[in-house]
Amino acid sequence: MDISTPRLNVKDYYVNFTETKEELIDKFSMFNKVHVGYYDAMYREDEGSDFHWTFIGQK
């Protein structure tokens, strides 16, 4: 995927989408879950939200 905005121009960008917290936990089930959280920001009005799940696990 290529991404082009007034601020960014990225070629060959690969994204692994996860829609829910439960899907994230399942995706990383090979690890012991330590913490699941998220962060969200909106830096520019013309770009929208930057919501991201985070997973911290232990092997």
Secondary structure in CASP SS format (residue, H / E / C, confidence):
PFRMAT SS
TARGET T0000
AUTHOR 0000-0000-0000
METHOD secondary structure of the structure
MODEL  1
M C 1.00
D C 1.00
I E 1.00
S E 1.00
T C 1.00
P C 1.00
R C 1.00
L C 1.00
N E 1.00
V E 1.00
K C 1.00
D C 1.00
Y C 1.00
Y C 1.00
V C 1.00
N C 1.00
F C 1.00
T C 1.00
E C 1.00
T C 1.00
K H 1.00
E H 1.00
E H 1.00
L H 1.00
I H 1.00
D H 1.00
K H 1.00
F C 1.00
S C 1.00
M C 1.00
F C 1.00
N E 1.00
K E 1.00
V E 1.00
H E 1.00
V E 1.00
G E 1.00
Y E 1.00
Y E 1.00
D C 1.00
A C 1.00
M C 1.00
Y C 1.00
R C 1.00
E C 1.00
D C 1.00
E C 1.00
G C 1.00
S C 1.00
D C 1.00
F C 1.00
H E 1.00
W E 1.00
T E 1.00
F E 1.00
I E 1.00
G E 1.00
Q E 1.00
K C 1.00
END
